[in-house]
């Protein structure tokens, strides 16, 4: 078997130039339980029935150990009390694993930090954590339906960011909808009031979308196009010398503690750092599902969304 990093690189190249017999990325929905009440997502209204047990996860990855990229998601993952057992099963059985990433609201800070530290101590090619922040304080708390979630999310991000390991990255993920698409620069400024050295590369943009089977938000109009995220890419990445009142975010000054807002900063699109999105071989696998040997994956073009 190839070393995980070489295997991961091979999978990405092959996905962009050829078709694979089996997918190299799997998205495992570990739970639908969520303590948030997000207005743009209905996962919290679902019954989280049929969750794979840690033993079932171990069997799955024992049978299909070719995944070099595992995306673990929910719901809010840390609502699962046995989450560490689920992660251990993945690490034990997925021999090709290089990248493990997961989003979280950051509400369960102690458990999040502890899990990250244990994974890193055990050893992994690369680990990434996304903390969901969807705007300045008031806007984020309103969209997420839980007062105080902005502060707790950023505190968890601050603690994760302090873990200085070359194979670990913590970022803030902002999912764009009509309500917050104009607030990217205001969000950066608000975060900098708490974390002064926060840079635009610490913020990843995701394109909001509808899904009746997963997000349970059919009929929720995102109103965001790819052009909205592209226009941030070429803008300055560092704080300008002086602030300007740019943008039209109605929450721009709420909780930011500043008299003005800097010019918009660039942000990356895709949500999980500089990993190329596969054209063909990445296939979403939900709870209780498995890839079928011999079936060729169809081309996909998808943008991930944080929880």
SULDA-V252107 format. One record per pair of residues at least 4 apart in sequence whose ideal C-beta (glycine too) atoms are under 6 Angstrom apart, sorted by the first residue. I is the first residue (numbers start at 0). J is the second residue. D is the distance in Angstrom with one decimal. If there is no record, write none. Layout:
BEGIN
I|J|D ; I|J|D
END
This chain:
BEGIN
1|5|4.7 ; 1|6|4.1 ; 3|97|3.8 ; 3|124|4.6 ; 4|97|5.6 ; 4|124|5.7 ; 6|67|5.3 ; 6|95|5.3 ; 7|67|4.1 ; 7|97|3.9 ; 10|23|3.8 ; 10|67|5.2 ; 11|275|5.5 ; 13|17|5.0 ; 13|19|5.9 ; 14|277|3.7 ; 14|278|6.0 ; 14|279|5.1 ; 14|280|4.0 ; 15|278|5.3 ; 18|279|5.6 ; 18|295|5.1 ; 19|280|4.0 ; 21|65|5.5 ; 21|290|5.7 ; 22|280|5.1 ; 22|282|4.0 ; 22|290|5.5 ; 22|296|5.2 ; 23|67|5.0 ; 23|280|5.4 ; 24|68|4.0 ; 24|281|4.1 ; 25|66|4.8 ; 25|69|5.8 ; 25|284|4.5 ; 26|70|4.4 ; 26|283|4.7 ; 27|71|5.4 ; 28|72|5.8 ; 28|285|5.2 ; 28|286|5.0 ; 29|71|6.0 ; 29|73|5.8 ; 29|76|5.8 ; 29|79|5.9 ; 29|85|5.8 ; 30|47|5.1 ; 30|50|5.6 ; 30|73|4.8 ; 30|74|4.3 ; 30|78|5.8 ; 30|79|4.9 ; 31|42|5.4 ; 31|45|4.3 ; 31|47|3.8 ; 31|74|4.6 ; 32|47|4.7 ; 32|74|5.0 ; 32|78|3.9 ; 33|42|5.6 ; 33|43|4.1 ; 33|74|4.6 ; 33|75|4.5 ; 34|75|6.0 ; 35|104|5.9 ; 35|143|5.2 ; 35|144|5.9 ; 35|145|5.1 ; 36|43|5.9 ; 36|144|3.1 ; 37|143|5.3 ; 37|144|5.8 ; 38|142|5.7 ; 39|176|5.6 ; 39|219|5.8 ; 40|214|5.0 ; 40|216|5.6 ; 41|215|3.3 ; 41|216|5.1 ; 42|74|5.6 ; 49|287|5.7 ; 51|55|4.3 ; 51|56|5.2 ; 51|286|5.6 ; 53|81|5.6 ; 53|84|3.8 ; 53|85|5.0 ; 53|88|5.0 ; 56|85|5.3 ; 56|88|4.3 ; 57|88|3.8 ; 57|92|5.4 ; 60|64|5.9 ; 60|89|5.7 ; 60|92|3.7 ; 60|93|4.5 ; 61|92|4.5 ; 64|93|5.3 ; 64|94|4.5 ; 65|95|5.2 ; 66|93|5.5 ; 67|95|4.8 ; 67|97|4.7 ; 68|98|4.6 ; 69|89|5.8 ; 69|99|5.1 ; 70|100|5.6 ; 71|101|4.2 ; 72|306|5.9 ; 73|306|5.6 ; 75|104|5.7 ; 76|82|5.7 ; 76|101|5.9 ; 76|103|5.8 ; 77|107|3.9 ; 77|110|5.1 ; 83|114|5.9 ; 89|93|5.4 ; 97|124|3.7 ; 98|125|4.8 ; 99|123|6.0 ; 99|126|5.5 ; 100|127|3.9 ; 100|271|5.3 ; 102|129|4.2 ; 102|305|4.0 ; 102|306|4.6 ; 103|111|5.8 ; 104|131|5.4 ; 104|152|5.9 ; 105|130|4.4 ; 105|151|5.8 ; 105|152|3.5 ; 105|155|3.5 ; 106|151|5.4 ; 107|111|5.7 ; 108|154|6.0 ; 108|155|4.0 ; 111|155|5.5 ; 112|158|5.2 ; 118|123|5.8 ; 118|126|5.6 ; 119|164|5.5 ; 119|167|5.9 ; 125|166|5.0 ; 126|167|5.0 ; 127|168|4.9 ; 127|271|5.9 ; 128|159|5.7 ; 128|169|4.8 ; 129|170|5.5 ; 129|172|4.0 ; 129|305|5.2 ; 130|152|5.2 ; 130|155|6.0 ; 130|156|4.3 ; 130|171|5.4 ; 131|172|5.3 ; 131|305|4.5 ; 132|139|5.8 ; 132|152|5.6 ; 132|171|4.8 ; 133|139|4.9 ; 133|142|5.1 ; 133|173|5.6 ; 133|174|6.0 ; 133|179|5.5 ; 134|138|3.3 ; 134|139|4.7 ; 134|179|4.5 ; 134|182|4.8 ; 134|186|5.3 ; 134|250|6.0 ; 135|185|5.3 ; 135|186|5.8 ; 135|189|4.0 ; 135|250|5.0 ; 135|253|5.4 ; 135|254|5.6 ; 135|255|5.7 ; 136|149|4.4 ; 136|254|3.4 ; 137|250|5.3 ; 137|253|4.0 ; 137|254|5.6 ; 138|179|5.9 ; 138|250|3.8 ; 139|143|5.8 ; 139|149|4.5 ; 140|146|5.3 ; 140|148|5.7 ; 140|149|5.5 ; 143|148|5.1 ; 147|151|6.0 ; 148|152|5.8 ; 153|193|5.3 ; 156|160|6.0 ; 156|171|6.0 ; 157|194|5.8 ; 159|169|3.8 ; 160|169|5.1 ; 162|167|5.7 ; 170|201|5.7 ; 170|203|5.1 ; 171|201|5.9 ; 171|202|5.0 ; 172|203|5.1 ; 172|205|5.9 ; 172|270|5.4 ; 172|305|3.9 ; 173|204|5.7 ; 174|205|4.4 ; 174|207|4.9 ; 174|304|5.2 ; 174|305|5.7 ; 175|180|4.6 ; 175|207|5.5 ; 175|223|4.7 ; 176|207|4.3 ; 176|221|5.4 ; 177|222|4.0 ; 180|223|5.6 ; 180|227|5.6 ; 181|246|5.6 ; 181|247|4.8 ; 181|248|4.8 ; 182|186|5.5 ; 182|248|3.6 ; 183|263|5.8 ; 184|246|5.4 ; 184|260|5.7 ; 184|261|6.0 ; 184|263|4.0 ; 184|264|5.9 ; 185|248|4.4 ; 185|251|3.9 ; 185|260|5.3 ; 187|264|5.2 ; 188|255|5.5 ; 188|260|5.6 ; 188|261|5.9 ; 189|255|4.4 ; 190|194|5.7 ; 190|197|4.8 ; 191|195|5.7 ; 191|197|5.0 ; 192|255|5.9 ; 192|256|5.2 ; 197|201|5.4 ; 199|236|4.9 ; 199|264|3.7 ; 199|265|5.3 ; 199|266|5.7 ; 202|266|4.8 ; 203|267|5.2 ; 203|270|5.0 ; 204|228|5.0 ; 204|266|4.5 ; 204|268|5.0 ; 205|270|4.4 ; 205|304|4.8 ; 205|305|5.7 ; 206|223|5.7 ; 206|302|4.3 ; 207|221|4.2 ; 207|223|5.7 ; 208|221|5.7 ; 209|216|5.4 ; 209|217|5.7 ; 209|219|5.6 ; 210|214|4.3 ; 211|217|3.9 ; 223|227|5.1 ; 228|268|4.2 ; 231|265|4.9 ; 231|266|5.0 ; 232|265|5.2 ; 234|263|5.4 ; 234|265|4.6 ; 236|265|5.4 ; 239|261|5.4 ; 239|262|5.6 ; 242|259|3.8 ; 242|261|4.9 ; 243|262|5.8 ; 244|259|5.2 ; 245|262|5.2 ; 246|260|6.0 ; 251|260|5.1 ; 269|276|6.0 ; 270|303|4.5 ; 277|281|4.1 ; 278|298|5.6 ; 279|296|5.6 ; 279|298|5.0 ; 280|296|5.0 ; 282|296|5.1 ; 284|288|5.0
END
